[in-house]
Amino acid sequence: MTGKGSVNHNSRKFHAKNTDPERSYLNVEYCNENVKDVYHELFNEALARYNKKQTRSDRRIDDYYEKIRSGKQEKPFYEIILQIGDKDNMGAKTENGQLAAKVLDKYMQDFQRRNLTLRVFSSYLHMDEATPHLHIDFVPYTTGSKRGLDIRVSLKQALSALGFKGGTRRETELNQWVAYEKEQLAAVMLEYGIEWDKKGTHEKHLSVLDFEKKERAKEVAKLEQSISDGKERLSDIQIQQRKAEQETERIRHEGEEIRQEVSELSETSNLLKEQAATLAEDKEKLLSDNEKLEKQQKKLQQEIEKMVQSKEVMERNIHAYDEDERWQLPEPGALMSVKAYKDKKAMPLVEKLKEAIKALTIKCVQLAEQGKKQKERITRQEQQISRLTDKVMEQSSTIDRLQEKVVDLGRLERYFGREQVQSIVEQSKVLERAEKENKRPKRVFETSR
């Protein structure tokens, strides 16, 4: 008989009440492909050729499977179910049931070879129900079509290509093909000594039809329960989603605050680097100035020592003026006149005294001028030292503040994670560059022909 087709039931993704899960391992899976994948395999190239020819976008087909599924002309796939006997004479747990399974298995081996235009994608032999039976799901297709896709879904044309031509209402392509496949199954049955007791009509046996309806009703009830459970789960998911959205919004706000703080810390960090570089330069300059100052102090000390030595020399010279005979006025000779005494004795001594006093006066002036310059230089050095000291204190205070910012940045990295903070910093940099780019005046060029 033909069925609606339930791949999930056939593959036992769920069990109906008429199945025995403990015997499901006896089932045989011949193939189980995704029907959408089969559609891509069969029709993708034809679909591309069809869409390429369309000049209007509303005539293009985005998904051929969805078009067939939602349409009314063709089904996405078809199913046939084959069974030998019933639970009374071919029960699955009996030797006859095992024989029926062998017949169905051999029949299945040749099915696809006989029916090249029926692409089988799912096929199962079920041994976990009352009677062994075979499910075959297939996509019928035709090639060389003049209407629509040149390769398209069509049960009528697929069967026609296999040699089954429609006649009366009872002798349709499908009925002819079903009768032919029954004959093929009967031929295999005869090989195993089983004769087909023909009961004479194309209609389903009423007991089989009623049983199928009951089973489908059970499946529908189970599916409805699954849908109800799914709706409840969907409601829970929607509630969780709303909570997640609220949490996401809260995290987004926190992220904005963190981004702002990280941006400030980034600016502070850049300032810290700049000031650290300036401080290093100032430090080098300060060390250089200190070296110069030490040299100047040494030079000043040497000059002071020279002045002290000059003072000692002058004191010795002054003492020499008191005692040295060269600086004493000699007694006049017995026969020397006053004029001669003056010219020969007094005046030469006076001239020598004048020269000595002149030299001493010049030396004193020079020493006084040097002392004044040294005092001014010392004053300038003291002022420079004071300025540099103040600058060092100021830089030290700045370093302390920046180190506090660095500690704060470390706290953020420990709390939110270094990667997240770095990501926010990078995003902040991108936004800042974008803002700068937007604020930059655009250059307009005028062209003339």
LUMVOFI-768488 format. One record per residue (C-alpha): residue number from 0; residue in three letters; x, z, y. Coordinates in nm, 2 decimals. Each point is the difference from the previous one (the first is absolute). Layout:
resi resn xx zz yy
NUM ALA X Z Y;
...
//
This chain:
resi resn xx zz yy
0 MET 0.00 0.00 0.00;
1 THR 0.10 -0.03 0.37;
2 GLY 0.05 0.31 0.21;
3 LYS 0.04 0.09 0.36;
4 GLY 0.35 0.11 -0.06;
5 SER 0.15 0.34 0.07;
6 VAL 0.38 -0.01 -0.02;
7 ASN 0.03 0.37 0.07;
8 HIS -0.23 0.08 -0.30;
9 ASN 0.18 -0.25 -0.22;
10 SER 0.34 0.15 0.08;
11 ARG -0.14 0.35 -0.05;
12 LYS 0.07 0.12 0.35;
13 PHE -0.32 0.19 -0.06;
14 HIS -0.18 0.08 -0.32;
15 ALA -0.37 -0.05 -0.05;
16 LYS -0.19 0.24 -0.23;
17 ASN -0.01 -0.26 -0.28;
18 THR 0.38 0.00 -0.03;
19 ASP 0.22 0.23 -0.21;
20 PRO 0.32 0.07 0.21;
21 GLU 0.18 0.13 -0.32;
22 ARG -0.03 -0.35 -0.15;
23 SER 0.10 -0.19 0.32;
24 TYR 0.35 -0.03 -0.12;
25 LEU -0.13 -0.25 -0.26;
26 ASN -0.12 -0.24 0.28;
27 VAL 0.20 -0.32 0.05;
28 GLU 0.10 -0.12 0.35;
29 TYR 0.07 -0.38 -0.01;
30 CYS 0.04 -0.03 0.38;
31 ASN -0.08 0.20 0.31;
32 GLU 0.09 -0.18 0.33;
33 ASN -0.14 0.06 0.34;
34 VAL -0.27 -0.26 0.07;
35 LYS 0.12 -0.03 0.36;
36 ASP 0.35 -0.09 -0.12;
37 VAL -0.15 -0.26 -0.23;
38 TYR -0.19 -0.15 0.30;
39 HIS 0.33 -0.02 0.19;
40 GLU 0.16 -0.18 -0.30;
41 LEU -0.28 -0.25 -0.04;
42 PHE -0.11 -0.08 0.35;
43 ASN 0.26 0.09 0.26;
44 GLU 0.15 -0.35 0.02;
45 ALA -0.34 -0.17 0.01;
46 LEU -0.11 0.25 0.27;
47 ALA 0.30 -0.08 0.21;
48 ARG -0.08 -0.38 -0.03;
49 TYR -0.36 0.06 0.09;
50 ASN 0.07 0.22 0.31;
51 LYS 0.26 -0.25 0.12;
52 LYS -0.27 -0.27 0.02;
53 GLN -0.24 0.22 0.20;
54 THR -0.02 -0.06 0.38;
55 ARG -0.24 0.28 0.06;
56 SER 0.12 0.36 -0.06;
57 ASP -0.35 0.12 -0.11;
58 ARG 0.03 -0.24 -0.30;
59 ARG 0.33 0.14 -0.12;
60 ILE 0.00 0.24 -0.30;
61 ASP 0.22 0.31 0.03;
62 ASP -0.07 0.15 -0.35;
63 TYR -0.15 -0.23 -0.26;
64 TYR -0.08 0.29 -0.24;
65 GLU -0.20 0.18 0.27;
66 LYS -0.18 -0.32 0.08;
67 ILE -0.11 -0.04 -0.36;
68 ARG -0.08 0.37 -0.05;
69 SER -0.22 0.01 0.31;
70 GLY -0.16 -0.34 -0.07;
71 LYS -0.30 -0.09 -0.22;
72 GLN 0.11 -0.33 -0.17;
73 GLU 0.26 0.13 -0.23;
74 LYS 0.11 0.34 -0.15;
75 PRO 0.36 0.10 0.04;
76 PHE 0.04 0.01 -0.38;
77 TYR -0.21 -0.01 -0.32;
78 GLU 0.00 0.21 -0.32;
79 ILE -0.10 -0.06 -0.36;
80 ILE -0.04 0.26 -0.26;
81 LEU 0.03 -0.08 -0.37;
82 GLN -0.10 0.23 -0.29;
83 ILE -0.05 -0.06 -0.37;
84 GLY -0.29 0.19 -0.16;
85 ASP -0.11 0.34 0.12;
86 LYS 0.08 0.37 -0.05;
87 ASP -0.18 0.00 -0.33;
88 ASN 0.19 -0.27 -0.18;
89 MET 0.32 -0.03 0.21;
90 GLY 0.06 0.36 0.13;
91 ALA 0.33 0.05 0.18;
92 LYS 0.10 0.28 -0.24;
93 THR -0.07 -0.20 -0.32;
94 GLU 0.21 -0.26 -0.19;
95 ASN -0.25 -0.27 0.11;
96 GLY 0.07 0.11 0.36;
97 GLN 0.38 -0.05 -0.06;
98 LEU -0.08 -0.34 -0.14;
99 ALA -0.21 -0.09 0.31;
100 ALA 0.29 0.10 0.22;
101 LYS 0.23 -0.24 -0.19;
102 VAL -0.25 -0.28 0.05;
103 LEU -0.04 0.07 0.37;
104 ASP 0.38 0.02 0.04;
105 LYS 0.06 -0.34 -0.16;
106 TYR -0.28 -0.15 0.20;
107 MET 0.16 0.13 0.32;
108 GLN 0.34 -0.15 -0.08;
109 ASP -0.14 -0.35 0.04;
110 PHE -0.25 0.06 0.29;
111 GLN 0.23 -0.10 0.29;
112 ARG 0.14 -0.30 -0.17;
113 ARG -0.35 -0.14 -0.06;
114 ASN -0.12 0.08 0.35;
115 LEU 0.27 -0.11 0.24;
116 THR -0.23 0.00 0.31;
117 LEU -0.11 0.36 -0.06;
118 ARG 0.29 0.22 0.12;
119 VAL -0.01 0.32 -0.20;
120 PHE 0.13 0.31 0.19;
121 SER -0.15 0.29 -0.19;
122 SER -0.08 0.03 -0.37;
123 TYR -0.05 0.31 -0.22;
124 LEU -0.10 0.07 -0.36;
125 HIS -0.19 0.33 0.00;
126 MET 0.02 0.21 -0.31;
127 ASP -0.12 0.33 0.16;
128 GLU -0.37 -0.09 0.00;
129 ALA -0.25 -0.03 -0.28;
130 THR 0.08 -0.36 -0.09;
131 PRO 0.32 -0.20 0.07;
132 HIS -0.05 -0.25 0.27;
133 LEU 0.21 -0.23 0.23;
134 HIS -0.02 -0.02 0.38;
135 ILE 0.15 -0.32 0.16;
136 ASP 0.00 -0.03 0.38;
137 PHE 0.10 -0.34 0.16;
138 VAL 0.00 -0.20 0.32;
139 PRO -0.14 -0.35 -0.05;
140 TYR 0.15 -0.27 0.22;
141 THR 0.00 -0.37 0.06;
142 THR 0.26 -0.24 0.14;
143 GLY -0.02 -0.32 0.20;
144 SER -0.31 0.12 0.19;
145 LYS -0.12 -0.22 0.28;
146 ARG -0.19 0.28 0.17;
147 GLY 0.17 0.31 0.14;
148 LEU 0.32 0.10 -0.16;
149 ASP 0.14 -0.26 -0.24;
150 ILE 0.05 0.28 -0.25;
151 ARG -0.29 0.24 0.02;
152 VAL -0.22 0.24 -0.20;
153 SER -0.28 -0.17 -0.20;
154 LEU -0.14 0.10 -0.34;
155 LYS -0.20 -0.32 -0.03;
156 GLN 0.29 -0.23 0.07;
157 ALA 0.25 0.21 -0.20;
158 LEU -0.23 -0.04 -0.31;
159 SER -0.07 -0.36 0.08;
160 ALA 0.38 -0.06 -0.01;
161 LEU 0.00 0.15 -0.35;
162 GLY -0.26 -0.26 -0.11;
163 PHE -0.33 0.19 0.04;
164 LYS -0.25 -0.21 0.20;
165 GLY -0.33 0.15 0.11;
166 GLY -0.33 -0.14 -0.13;
167 THR -0.33 0.19 -0.01;
168 ARG -0.05 0.34 0.15;
169 ARG 0.08 0.16 -0.33;
170 GLU 0.30 -0.23 -0.07;
171 THR 0.20 0.10 0.30;
172 GLU 0.38 -0.03 0.01;
173 LEU 0.02 0.38 -0.05;
174 ASN -0.24 0.01 -0.30;
175 GLN 0.18 -0.29 -0.16;
176 TRP 0.34 0.17 0.04;
177 VAL -0.14 0.34 -0.13;
178 ALA -0.14 -0.17 -0.31;
179 TYR 0.34 -0.18 -0.05;
180 GLU 0.19 0.33 0.03;
181 LYS -0.24 0.16 -0.25;
182 GLU 0.08 -0.28 -0.24;
183 GLN 0.38 0.07 0.05;
184 LEU -0.06 0.37 -0.07;
185 ALA -0.21 -0.09 -0.31;
186 ALA 0.29 -0.22 -0.13;
187 VAL 0.24 0.29 0.02;
188 MET -0.25 0.23 -0.17;
189 LEU -0.03 -0.24 -0.29;
190 GLU 0.38 0.02 -0.05;
191 TYR -0.06 0.37 -0.06;
192 GLY -0.31 -0.05 -0.23;
193 ILE -0.26 0.09 0.27;
194 GLU -0.30 -0.23 0.03;
195 TRP -0.19 -0.04 0.33;
196 ASP -0.36 0.10 -0.04;
197 LYS -0.15 -0.21 0.29;
198 LYS -0.30 0.17 0.15;
199 GLY -0.09 -0.31 0.20;
200 THR -0.02 0.04 0.38;
201 HIS 0.22 -0.01 0.30;
202 GLU -0.16 0.33 0.12;
203 LYS 0.18 0.33 -0.05;
204 HIS -0.12 0.22 -0.29;
205 LEU -0.25 0.24 0.15;
206 SER 0.18 0.31 -0.14;
207 VAL 0.33 -0.11 0.14;
208 LEU -0.16 -0.07 0.34;
209 ASP -0.17 0.33 0.01;
210 PHE 0.32 0.18 -0.10;
211 GLU 0.19 -0.19 0.27;
212 LYS -0.25 0.09 0.26;
213 LYS 0.02 0.37 -0.09;
214 GLU 0.38 -0.01 0.00;
215 ARG 0.01 -0.18 0.34;
216 ALA -0.25 0.26 0.14;
217 LYS 0.23 0.27 -0.12;
218 GLU 0.30 -0.17 0.17;
219 VAL -0.20 -0.05 0.32;
220 ALA -0.10 0.37 0.00;
221 LYS 0.36 0.09 -0.05;
222 LEU 0.11 -0.24 0.27;
223 GLU -0.26 0.15 0.24;
224 GLN 0.13 0.34 -0.08;
225 SER 0.35 -0.12 0.07;
226 ILE -0.12 -0.15 0.33;
227 SER -0.17 0.33 0.09;
228 ASP 0.32 0.18 -0.08;
229 GLY 0.20 -0.26 0.19;
230 LYS -0.22 0.05 0.31;
231 GLU 0.06 0.38 -0.02;
232 ARG 0.37 -0.07 -0.03;
233 LEU -0.02 -0.25 0.29;
234 SER -0.18 0.27 0.21;
235 ASP 0.28 0.25 -0.08;
236 ILE 0.26 -0.26 0.08;
237 GLN -0.17 -0.08 0.33;
238 ILE -0.01 0.37 0.09;
239 GLN 0.37 0.02 -0.10;
240 GLN 0.07 -0.31 0.20;
241 ARG -0.17 0.15 0.31;
242 LYS 0.21 0.31 -0.04;
243 ALA 0.31 -0.21 -0.05;
244 GLU -0.09 -0.20 0.32;
245 GLN -0.04 0.33 0.19;
246 GLU 0.33 0.13 -0.13;
247 THR 0.16 -0.34 0.08;
248 GLU -0.13 0.02 0.35;
249 ARG 0.13 0.36 0.04;
250 ILE 0.34 -0.11 -0.14;
251 ARG 0.00 -0.30 0.24;
252 HIS -0.06 0.23 0.29;
253 GLU 0.28 0.23 -0.12;
254 GLY 0.21 -0.31 -0.05;
255 GLU -0.06 -0.10 0.36;
256 GLU 0.11 0.34 0.12;
257 ILE 0.30 -0.01 -0.23;
258 ARG 0.08 -0.35 0.12;
259 GLN -0.01 0.12 0.36;
260 GLU 0.22 0.30 -0.07;
261 VAL 0.24 -0.21 -0.21;
262 SER 0.01 -0.25 0.29;
263 GLU 0.09 0.28 0.24;
264 LEU 0.26 0.13 -0.25;
265 SER 0.13 -0.36 -0.04;
266 GLU 0.04 -0.02 0.38;
267 THR 0.16 0.34 0.00;
268 SER 0.23 -0.10 -0.28;
269 ASN 0.11 -0.31 0.19;
270 LEU 0.05 0.21 0.31;
271 LEU 0.20 0.25 -0.21;
272 LYS 0.22 -0.29 -0.12;
273 GLU 0.06 -0.12 0.35;
274 GLN 0.07 0.34 0.13;
275 ALA 0.22 0.08 -0.29;
276 ALA 0.20 -0.32 0.08;
277 THR 0.02 0.10 0.37;
278 LEU 0.10 0.35 -0.10;
279 ALA 0.28 -0.14 -0.22;
280 GLU 0.12 -0.21 0.29;
281 ASP -0.02 0.30 0.23;
282 LYS 0.18 0.21 -0.26;
283 GLU 0.28 -0.25 -0.02;
284 LYS 0.02 -0.02 0.38;
285 LEU 0.00 0.38 0.02;
286 LEU 0.28 0.02 -0.25;
287 SER 0.19 -0.26 0.20;
288 ASP -0.06 0.18 0.33;
289 ASN 0.11 0.33 -0.16;
290 GLU 0.32 -0.17 -0.11;
291 LYS 0.06 -0.13 0.35;
292 LEU -0.09 0.34 0.14;
293 GLU 0.25 0.17 -0.23;
294 LYS 0.27 -0.25 0.11;
295 GLN -0.09 0.06 0.37;
296 GLN 0.01 0.37 -0.06;
297 LYS 0.35 -0.03 -0.16;
298 LYS 0.12 -0.22 0.28;
299 LEU -0.14 0.26 0.26;
300 GLN 0.17 0.28 -0.19;
301 GLN 0.32 -0.19 0.02;
302 GLU -0.04 -0.06 0.37;
303 ILE -0.08 0.37 0.05;
304 GLU 0.31 0.09 -0.19;
305 LYS 0.20 -0.24 0.22;
306 MET -0.15 0.17 0.31;
307 VAL 0.10 0.34 -0.14;
308 GLN 0.35 -0.14 -0.06;
309 SER 0.01 -0.14 0.35;
310 LYS -0.11 0.33 0.14;
311 GLU 0.28 0.18 -0.20;
312 VAL 0.25 -0.26 0.12;
313 MET -0.12 0.05 0.36;
314 GLU 0.03 0.37 -0.03;
315 ARG 0.35 -0.04 -0.14;
316 ASN 0.08 -0.24 0.29;
317 ILE -0.14 0.25 0.25;
318 HIS 0.21 0.27 -0.16;
319 ALA 0.29 -0.24 0.03;
320 TYR -0.07 -0.03 0.38;
321 ASP 0.05 0.37 0.03;
322 GLU 0.32 0.04 -0.20;
323 ASP 0.17 -0.34 -0.04;
324 GLU 0.29 -0.05 0.24;
325 ARG -0.11 -0.35 0.06;
326 TRP -0.31 0.13 0.18;
327 GLN 0.18 0.27 0.19;
328 LEU 0.12 -0.05 0.36;
329 PRO 0.38 0.07 0.00;
330 GLU 0.16 0.22 0.25;
331 PRO 0.16 -0.19 0.29;
332 GLY 0.37 -0.04 0.00;
333 ALA 0.22 0.19 0.24;
334 LEU 0.08 -0.30 0.22;
335 MET -0.32 -0.20 -0.06;
336 SER -0.22 -0.08 0.29;
337 VAL -0.37 0.04 0.00;
338 LYS -0.05 -0.37 0.02;
339 ALA 0.23 -0.06 -0.28;
340 TYR -0.16 0.27 -0.20;
341 LYS -0.34 -0.15 0.06;
342 ASP 0.10 -0.35 -0.08;
343 LYS 0.21 0.07 -0.30;
344 LYS -0.16 0.31 -0.15;
345 ALA -0.35 0.07 0.13;
346 MET -0.15 -0.34 0.03;
347 PRO 0.11 -0.13 -0.34;
348 LEU -0.16 0.31 -0.16;
349 VAL -0.32 -0.05 0.21;
350 GLU -0.02 -0.36 -0.11;
351 LYS 0.04 0.11 -0.36;
352 LEU -0.27 0.26 0.05;
353 LYS -0.23 -0.26 0.16;
354 GLU 0.04 -0.24 -0.30;
355 ALA -0.06 0.28 -0.25;
356 ILE -0.31 0.12 0.19;
357 LYS -0.13 -0.36 0.03;
358 ALA 0.05 -0.06 -0.37;
359 LEU -0.17 0.33 -0.08;
360 THR -0.29 -0.07 0.23;
361 ILE -0.05 -0.34 -0.16;
362 LYS 0.01 0.16 -0.34;
363 CYS -0.25 0.26 0.10;
364 VAL -0.24 -0.26 0.13;
365 GLN 0.04 -0.20 -0.31;
366 LEU -0.06 0.31 -0.22;
367 ALA -0.30 0.09 0.21;
368 GLU -0.15 -0.35 -0.03;
369 GLN 0.07 0.00 -0.38;
370 GLY -0.17 0.34 -0.03;
371 LYS -0.30 -0.12 0.19;
372 LYS -0.03 -0.31 -0.22;
373 GLN 0.04 0.20 -0.31;
374 LYS -0.27 0.24 0.11;
375 GLU -0.24 -0.29 0.07;
376 ARG 0.09 -0.15 -0.34;
377 ILE -0.07 0.33 -0.17;
378 THR -0.33 0.03 0.18;
379 ARG -0.10 -0.35 -0.11;
380 GLN 0.10 0.07 -0.36;
381 GLU -0.20 0.32 0.00;
382 GLN -0.31 -0.19 0.14;
383 GLN 0.05 -0.27 -0.27;
384 ILE 0.03 0.26 -0.27;
385 SER -0.32 0.17 0.13;
386 ARG -0.19 -0.34 0.00;
387 LEU 0.12 -0.08 -0.35;
388 THR -0.09 0.35 -0.13;
389 ASP -0.35 -0.04 0.15;
390 LYS -0.03 -0.35 -0.17;
391 VAL 0.11 0.14 -0.33;
392 MET -0.26 0.28 0.03;
393 GLU -0.27 -0.25 0.09;
394 GLN 0.10 -0.23 -0.30;
395 SER 0.00 0.30 -0.23;
396 SER -0.35 0.09 0.11;
397 THR -0.12 -0.36 -0.06;
398 ILE 0.16 0.00 -0.34;
399 ASP -0.19 0.32 -0.09;
400 ARG -0.33 -0.15 0.11;
401 LEU 0.07 -0.32 -0.19;
402 GLN 0.10 0.19 -0.31;
403 GLU -0.34 0.18 0.01;
404 LYS -0.16 -0.34 0.00;
405 VAL 0.21 -0.10 -0.30;
406 VAL -0.12 0.31 -0.18;
407 ASP -0.36 -0.08 0.09;
408 LEU 0.05 -0.35 -0.14;
409 GLY 0.14 0.15 -0.32;
410 ARG -0.31 0.22 -0.03;
411 LEU -0.22 -0.31 0.03;
412 GLU 0.21 -0.18 -0.27;
413 ARG -0.04 0.30 -0.24;
414 TYR -0.37 0.02 0.06;
415 PHE -0.10 -0.37 -0.01;
416 GLY 0.30 -0.14 -0.18;
417 ARG 0.29 -0.19 0.14;
418 GLU -0.13 -0.34 -0.11;
419 GLN -0.34 0.05 0.17;
420 VAL 0.17 0.13 0.32;
421 GLN 0.24 -0.29 0.00;
422 SER -0.29 -0.24 -0.06;
423 ILE -0.18 0.14 0.30;
424 VAL 0.32 -0.03 0.21;
425 GLU 0.04 -0.36 -0.10;
426 GLN -0.37 -0.07 0.07;
427 SER 0.04 0.17 0.34;
428 LYS 0.31 -0.21 0.08;
429 VAL -0.20 -0.32 -0.09;
430 LEU -0.29 0.11 0.23;
431 GLU 0.24 0.08 0.28;
432 ARG 0.17 -0.34 -0.03;
433 ALA -0.33 -0.16 0.00;
434 GLU -0.11 0.19 0.31;
435 LYS 0.32 -0.09 0.18;
436 GLU -0.05 -0.36 -0.11;
437 ASN -0.35 0.00 0.14;
438 LYS 0.11 0.16 0.33;
439 ARG 0.28 -0.26 0.04;
440 PRO -0.11 -0.26 0.25;
441 LYS -0.07 -0.34 -0.15;
442 ARG 0.20 -0.29 0.13;
443 VAL -0.21 -0.30 0.09;
444 PHE 0.15 -0.34 0.00;
445 GLU -0.17 -0.29 0.18;
446 THR 0.06 -0.35 -0.12;
447 SER -0.07 -0.31 0.19;
448 ARG -0.02 -0.36 -0.13;
//
